[in-house]
Each structure stands twice: as structure tokens, then as C-alpha cells.
Amino acid sequence: MYSSPKIEKEYFKITLEKFKTGILSRAVGNYTKAYETFKRIENIEKSFIAAIQSKRKVDILDVGCGDGYHICMFNTINGVKEKVAFTGIDMSDVNVSFASMVAKELSFNNVNFQTGSAEELGFLDKKFDVVICSDVVEHLKSPEKCLASILDILKPGGISIITTPNSENLIVRIKDKLFPRKTQIEIDNGEHISLKGLKE
């Protein structure tokens, strides 16, 4: 389907405003995401605050940053902009462009978004105090490469905050019974291909 540059520009403007509203609403406690998403983000935020609490200056990497939601959300926490330098990487040029524009719109000057692979982070040529990798590893064919890469770029004593769905979750098991696995083509197009259980 063809769309004109004018329509694309207007769509982007609407999407940008909606995203900014979500970030700013989160900053004042008006949070309307689904409960599961709310709890995951709340846990990441608690871990993030604990990780930076005793440090004066902090370098943070968000692996698979997507549209930059976590980085922008963290920047709304009092005192974060003054002490944290964020780097976000994502394999999608569109996500990186969008995240950069959101950061600019919200005057977040402590962020840098780049295109790159979660499985090969050496291109960053830098070490980080904290690495966040939220709901990424389940999409990778080789999640162990991502985890090894995160270890390589962490500073000594650094902290990694990693989230991934639990394949042993009762709701997931019921869903899999009711709706069997998708075809290999659908799986290759972004589905969860490396789900792990609690032991893993």
C-alpha cells in the first residue's frame, strides 16, 4: 500500500505525541498499562534506582531499547538527567530514529541511540555501569551470545537488569494448549523463539 510523505509525517506526529504523553503520564503516577506490563516496568525501575543510588556518574546501556521507552521513563525520575549518560541500541533504524526524536522533543540531552545487534555489543567500544536488556533475549536465536556480550561490556562490579517471559508460567501454558505454536515463518518474523523457564 502506498502512503504519501504528508500522511507519514502526520502519522509520526500523532505517534510521537501519544508516546510523549505516556512517558509524562508515567512521571506523575498516572499509569494505565496492563497490570503485567506495569509490574515488569515497576520492577525494572526499582532495580534501576537501586543500581545507580550510590554512584555519582553512571553510564547505562539499554540493549534492544526499541522506541526508547525505558530511557525516557528513567529520565523523568528526579536527579537522573544530572548523573546518568544513556546509550540505547536497537536493530531497527526506525526505532532508533523515533527514540532520538522523542529524546530531542523532551530535551533529554544525556542520551545516544544507535543501531546495532544485541548479540554483538563490542562495536560500542565502551564499558557500562548498568546494562538493561528487557524482553529481548526471547526474540534471539542465540541468547547466550547476547548474555556473553553484556558480560564483556560491563564494568567490574557492574549490574545487568534482564527480563524475559517465563515459559513455565501457567497462563502461558494454558495459552499454548488453546493456541498451538505458530508456523516457522511466523516464528522467524519476531515471535518468542528462545523462551526460558525459571531454572534456565
Protein Blocks (a to p, Z undefined) as FASTA:
>chain_A
ZZdfklmmmmmmmmmmmmmmmmmmmmnopacbdfklmmmmmmmmmmmmmmmmmpmbdcdd
dehklnommmmmmmmpghklmmpccddddfblklmmmmmmmmmmnopakbccddddfklm
klnopacfbdcdehkllmpfblmlmmmmmmmmpcehiacddddddfkbmklmmmmmmmgc
ddfklmmnopafbbccfkZZ
